[in-house]
Amino acid sequence: MSSLIGQSIESLCNEHGLDRELVIEAMREAVRAAARRQFRDEAGENVQVDWNVEEGIIEISVPKTVVEEVEDPKSEISLEEAVEATGDDEIEIGDALLIPLAQEEMGRIAAQTAKQILVQKVREAVRKKVYEEYIDRKGELVNGTVKRFERGDMVIDLGNNLEAVVPRNEQSRGEMWNPGERIRVVIIDVLDEQQKGQQIRCSRASAELLKRLFEMEVPEIYDETVVIKSAVREPGDRAKIAVASNEKDVDPVGACVGMKGSRVQAIIKELRGEKIDIIEWSDEPSMFAANALSPARVSQVRITDIENRVMEVIVGEDQLSLAIGKKGQNVRLATRLVGWDIKIVSEELLKREITLQMGKMMASGEAVPITALEGVTANQAELLAARGIEDIEALAAAAVDDISDILDVSLDEAESIRAAANVIVEAKNAEAEGNEPTEEEAAEAAADSSAEETVTEETPAGEPAEDVSVEEPAVEEQAVEEPHADGTSVEADTQPEGSEAEEA
């Protein structure tokens, strides 16, 4: 009997990693509760349970006082009974004795009660130990094995009879796991010992997982040469991470990408193909926002409301779809990464609005200088004024060849300047007639101007026209496939070598 109890204690200690004294105390509490029920008539609540370390057994007894006349049999004993129970003739009135109780009298129900209480005490001790061990490990990356699925939640075996759970809302929608597969997760919460179920809550969708993976793959991040400033994810689809360097000689983006993209590719593989944009962090919000919208190239950033953290980002027409992203994903991630409300504005739309405003100013009699036109400098305005072209209307009526000769620019540039002046004059005329041009009409005017540019390019005196039409797709291809100075997208890492040469 004694050896069996000792073996049971050792087994519990080894299986759950519990302290031996803790298990012994739990066993004493369990046996005490069962003995109180069994010996209620003989001892009441005064049952005492001790662990005999030398013999490895549990001793059950009841403390009683030796008296001449017994009034309370549960706490008192006569002298004759005390001598008979202990075999000691030297016992006197007033002595306090521990009268042993026969364990054989404890029946099956009492034993079952003791077992249930013991199991409960051990479970509470285990949960308390787990809580104390893991409460300070939030955000830590742990390895485990997929064990089973319960109502959409994934249960993971962390070893040492310890389970963790990945709730459905913390799983990446692009991942499929099978029981027995190895998995890496990040701890996001640890429940206290009072709550039921798995105590350790883990995640595959948290941005902390992305940070821990970069720390593991990039030595510069581990030794704090490169610092992760922020990271955001749309699990299974795309992620952005902002990094900065503590040393001027270390490129934070290049360190995270690795040789031929080896480091970031290892993380992409772990995240089952999730695209990652690596952004260079800046303490200037406008520059950080421009970098965060990678792979799109930003023309200008304007902060419109500092208190409410609102800014407008102006991009070219060919970069508009890249800046917004699929279903607004790129600008949504950039907004979360930067912490500002980012509004994407088309550069062409902004130009049309400015053109309409200048037309209204001219219609109201206000002077609009030629330098308000895009591409016209103050020196060029002086050259035009010297030849009698002092306002936008005169510039719109001038010949392309004359503008080219006066400003010493190409015919294409001269035509572009005159087309911009024509659009403003048309806006002024429409305003004067009380019929404000719509955006479609302004767009038509811009298209007509573009058509005139094409005709001008083909009327040359033997000079080949500039390759304007080919340049635009090349820029767009670069935005998608090549890493930028401000940020690196996943597509850049997966682009095979030599593709640029083939496109050229």
Secondary structure by P-SEA (a helix, b strand, c coil): caaaaaaaaaaaaaaccccaaaaaaaaaaaaaaaaaaaacccccccbbbbbbccccbbbbbbbbbbccccccccccccaaaaaaaccccccccccccccccccccccaaaaaaaaaaaaaaaaaaaaaaaaaaccccccbbbbbccccccccbbbbbccccbbbbbccccccccccccccccbbbbbccccccccccccbbbbcccaaaaaaaaaaaccccccccccccccccccccbbbbbbbbccccccaaaaaacccaaaaaaaaaaacbbbbbbbbbbccaaaaaaaaacccccccccccccccbbbbbbbccccccccccccaaaaaaaaaaaccbbbbbbaaaaaaaaaaaaaaaaaacccccccccccccaaaaaaaaaaccccaaaaaaccaaaaaaaacccaaaaaaaaaaaaaaaaaaaaaaacccccaaaaaaaaaaaaaaaaaaaaccccccccaaaaaaaaaaaaaccccccccccccccccccccccccc
